[in-house]
């Protein structure tokens, strides 16, 4: 079953959280950010071409115009493929692990899978960013040498930056599944 | 506890039978390797599994039953399959059944001696057997060796499939008592080209080893070790590069088989890198010798050298006048200027002496570009070094003079203040000087101080020229290093067969149906290109600027000679 709710990100942009429960121990939580707007794209393209036309009028060299077109195309491709993240999702499979996926606007998906044995806990942390205090959700990885220690902190939802209310929903869903591994009897 | 069943996607359409694989009890997961079909004799199956276990050291056993009924579910078959559970006793006995063409299978376990009778959840994970078998898992770089056993549960699964290669060698055309279904059961795959290359490589390696031993014998002979020649070899970067390539050839032509994945990839990388290098070198050579471009190059070399010398003469005339409006000490200025002008005059005479032979020398030296593009670039760097040898000489003279002056000034400054450098204690101590010592010292100090701007200016100008040449040579060496150390075979493998270099796995949730187990698809997450380059980089012989910026500036200020690009193995001075 799937449900979708609207929230706001730390900078005020509207985001949507979609929760799906695939089975008793498997949940998927996806945060979708705002899509690329046509007006910001047209504004950027027009600005670049106006500047190029101005340079052409000054220097009478037509290479400037072709260079501007080339730069715009390459810049757009790089932005869509490497920078603009459309959706960030978290797939929690009890007893297997946690999978973090970022989908870019060009369709590329970059995935990381963390095994359950390495996950110590999922917590909400505070961070001071410039003049603001923001909350972020992160996965704490177990240090193999020290049972109480934390070897690494993996922050989640870094590009959509949801606010605390959205993070609490995600946190509760994750903890339900993580709590199951403590209550399940260990096999010898 | 949740039971995880790893099922190969190639067995989805197999006929009914029993499942064989490995049971990993610590993780409560079953890795299914193949399906054994009816009819079979249980004793023969157990014998076969025992043999496989002995060869592969993987504890393969019968894990459960698989029923693929094209028509309605048969009751008698399900009872028969349950009875099989008593023959091949395995705890827990997994029963998977597929009806018709349905995607949703039903999966159940039979536990006879279970402590907790509750129904446990089952997760069905599909995996591509061929890809998982060939894949090599790369753990993150910060895990140490001893943590590898308990770190990754997934590596146990990859390991199991990879080591069971012998199980996949029998296909359905073999006449044997056991009929299996796995990824190769439709026919064992092999490539004629690979087999031919394997056969041809043995005599080729032996020939190469013989030639290399001859070559290294010649290189090590006493004739080449006499002082002027050995000094020359150590200074020319072409010889370093040739020695490096010789080492690479020795690695490839050794007859020891590669022990593990890393060594195999290293050999393959060196081989492909050498091949591409030689191909690019031959391309360059054919371009140079077509339309006699090398003749044109030789013709322009002398005028370029003359032009550089003329520019230097103009520069010195400018320094001897009033450079940038600064007032120099006339006498010292004239002495230094005339000294350097005479050097340039000598240099131009030598170049003109050599000019009839330049074309022939260049023609023969250009032939050595067929040894590789890196060798051609090193030759270019050496030619630049030889042509700008006079700039190097001027830099050394200017630096030594400036260095002497700075040390003299600092020592006399201490005398001026009544202090002395204590060599024994390595510190500055106060000292009472005689009057005549003080008088001479102060006089010398004043002379050196007022002559400082002239020497400093000459030093500055020649150091800048030298740094320019060093930067150009450094860029060429950077390019050579990049070509040397780039793991081309690994990059091509990542491009074409990305499942062979795995950074991890990724799971995709397939369509679900209530009441049926959770269905996941396990795919291989390939290593990023940056990760590939970092893991499989070939080691090179040079180390990058060994001085930090701070120590470089300090050396420049004091007038010590700088050699920013150093090779490993050279003595540190």
Interface residues (C-beta under 8 A of the other chain):
Chain A: X22 X23 X24 X25 X26 X28 X91 X93 X94 X95 X96 X99 X101 X111 X112 X113 X115 X117 X118 X144 X184 X185 X186 X187 X188
Chain B: X1 X2 X4 X25 X26 X28 X116 X121 X123 X125 X147 X150 X151 X152 X153 X154 X504 X505 X506 X507 X509 X512 X517 X518 X520 X525
